[in-house]
Each structure stands twice: as structure tokens, then as C-alpha cells.
Amino acid sequence: MIIGYKSSLVKLFYLLVNADGSINEKEIQSGAFLAKSEGVAEQEFIVLTENLKKRKPSVIYSESIEELKKHSREVQIRCVAWLCLIANADGFMDKTEWQFIYKLYKADLNLELDEVMNMQKVLMKLKEKKT
């Protein structure tokens, strides 16, 4: 079972890739990389995302925020940075994806964009090493 921030991260990934109504293969591949990089077993990732289809997005989002607020600022920044990378995986961040990320990092978690961007660079280096 996925616990802690990893659960929140997978839930937010699910909400993000569904935000614009179009799930892109590159976003799915990035989600698989995210799971592997964060130590989430592929089968657990698949089961959780399938189970999320049966739930209300607003409830999933509220749970994720509540869970993330229990973690350090660094963990929160890391989660948002992952979402930014995934939203850009297809070469374009849709307006609805940006609105989702903005609400998350600014309104709900009160994070600074430069902190998220710096972590995004760290995660990009990780991705470049593994590909």
C-alpha cells in the first residue's frame, strides 16, 4: 500500500493528467518514471490510479492537500516539481494544468515558484541520468 506523500503524489498525478480532458502518452510515461523514482511499485501505481477513477476529484484533491500539509516544505516542493515536469512532458502545459498546479503550490501550500523551479531542475537531472 502506498503511504504518505507518495500517495498524495500519485493522486495529484492522476488529477493533473485528467485536468485538461486529454491523457497524453508522454504524461503516462512520465508518471511511470515518477513512480519508479519515488519507490512506488508499478502494480501499486496502476491499482491506485484505477481506483481513483471511482472517486470524486474534489475529494481526492482535498485528501492530497491534507496529506501533503503533514510533510515538510521540501517534500511539498518536490511533489509540485514532479507535477510541473509531467505537465510539460508533452512539450506544452495546458492552461487547465497550469491552473491546477498554481492553485496547489500558491493557494493551498503557499510555496514559492522559484523553489519549485529549482527542484524541477534537480528532478530533470535525475531523469536525464536514467534515460
N, C-alpha and C positions, 0 to 999 in steps of 0.2 A: 504494500500500500504506500502511495506517495504521501509524504507528510511535509508540514512546514511550508517554507517559501516555495519549494518545488511544486507543491500542489497549486499554490497561487499562480506560479509562473505558467503552468500548463493550462490552468483555467483562463488566464489572461491571453495566452496564445490563442486558445480556442475562440475567445470573443473577438480578438483582433482580426484573425483571418476570416471571420464571418462578418466583420463590420461593414465591409463595402459590398456584400452580397455576392462576391466572386472569389472563390478559393483558387489560388494560383499554385501550380506545381512547385515553383521555386519557394513559395512560402511554406509548403508542406515539407520540402527537403530541409529548409532552414529549421523548421520545428523539430525534425528528427535529429538534426545536428545539436540543437539546443538541448534536447532530452539527453542525448549521449554525453554531451559536455558537462551537464549538471548531474549526471549519475542517475538518470531515470531510465529504468529498463524499457525497452521498446514496447513490449507487451503491455506494461502498465500504462504507458503513454497512450497507446491505442485504446485500451479499455476505458481510461478516464475520459478521453475526448469523445468516445462513443456515448458514454453515459451522460455527458454534458448536453447532448442533443435533446435529451428528455426534460431538461430543466429551463427555467426562465432566465434569460440573460441578466436581467436586473438582480436576481438573487445570486447568481454566480459572481457577478461583479462585486456586490456588497460583501460576500464571503471573502473574496480575494483581498479586498481593501482591509477588512478586519484582520485577516491573517498577516498581511504584509506589515501592518502597523505594529505588530508584535516583534518584528525583526529590526535589525539595525538599519540605519540610513544607507550604509554601503550595500546591503542586500537589496534594499528597495531600489537603489540606483542601478544595480546590476540587472534586476528584473526589467526595469523600464528600458535600459540599454538593449537588452535582448529583443524586446518588442520593436524597438526602432530598427534594428537590423533585419528583423523578419518583415516588417512593413516595407522596407526598401529592397527586399530580396528580388522582387520582380523589376527593379530599376525605377520604381515610381511609388511614392507614398500617396495613396488616395486621400482625398480630403477627409473622409469619414474615419480613416485610420489615424490621421493626424489629430483629429478632434478627440478620438478615443485616448490616444497617448497623452495629449495635452491635459485633458481632464484628469487623467491618472496622476501624472507627475506634478502638475501645478496645483490643481484644486484639491485633490484628495490626499496626496502625500507631501505637498509643499516642498518639492525638490527643485533644485536649480538646473536649468538646461545645460550649462557648461559642465556640470558634474556628470550628467547623463552622457553628454558627448565624449567626455574623456574616457568613461567606462566603455563606451561603444568602440573606441579606438583599441582598447585592450582586448575586447572580445573579437574584433576584426583580426587582430594579430593571431589570436588563438585559432580562428577559422583558417587563416592563411597557412598556418603551420600544419594543420590536419588535412588540408586539401592538396 
